[in-house]
Structures are given as structure tokens and as C-alpha cells.
Amino acid sequence: MNAWDVANYTLLALGVTALVLGYRRSSRNLMLCAGLLLLASNGVEDFSRGVAEGYANAGARTL
């Protein structure tokens, strides 16, 4: 288990918890936050890997 797995599981747990609490309290804002957390838990690893690869393969030169 690496750091990305821990981040994914943490965001997933926070998202599910916020979703349950938002539903119980009838809080739309909390459920929106839960949806964003669940969305982030699904794509944070791919996004960060893409940024790192793009930065490493950048062919920019100074003028």
C-alpha cells in the first residue's frame, strides 16, 4: 500500500461519511461536498501522475 492508496481510501471514507450525514440532516451542501470528495477520490492519482509526467517531459526552453 502506497501513499496514493491511503489518499484514495481517506477521500472515499470522508465522502461516504459526508454523504450519510448530509442525507440524515437533509443538507444539500454537505451532500454536494460528499459528491466532490467521491469524485476526487476516483481521479486524484491519475491527475497527479499526469501532471508529474507532463512536468518531467516538458520541452520548454529559456529564451
N, C-alpha and C positions, 0 to 999 in steps of 0.2 A: 504494500500500500504506500503510495507516494503522496506528496502534498496536494496534488490535484484531486486525488480521490477524496482526501479529507475535506477539501473545499467543496467539492460536489455534494458529498453527504451532508455537510453542515448546512449548505444552502437548501438542500432538499428538506432536511428536518425543520429548518426555520420556516420554509414555505408551507409545509403541511400543517405545522402548528399555527401559523398565522391564518391559514385558510379555515381551520376548525374554529379558532377563536373569533374570526370575523363572521363566520356563519352563525355561531351561537349568539353573538352580540348584535347581529344584523348591521354590521359595519361594512359599508361598501368600500370605504377607503382601505380598511385592513385587508379585505379580500383582494383588492387591486394590488396592494403591496405583496400579498402572498402569490398572486399570479406572476408578478415581475420577478420575485425570488425563484419561483419554479422555472421560469423561462431562463433566468441567469444560470441556474444550476445545470441546465441542459447544455449550454453553449459556452461556458466560461473557459473551459480547457481548449476547445478548438479556436476560439477567438484569440486567446493569449498565445497559443502556438503559432497562429498565422501572423500575428504582429511580430513575434520574435524571429520567424523565418524571413519575413519581409525586411526587417531591420538588418538582419545578417546578410541578406543578398542584395542590399541596396547598392546600386552602382553610381551613386551621386559623386560628383567631383566638385572640388572648390574652384572658383573662377579665378 
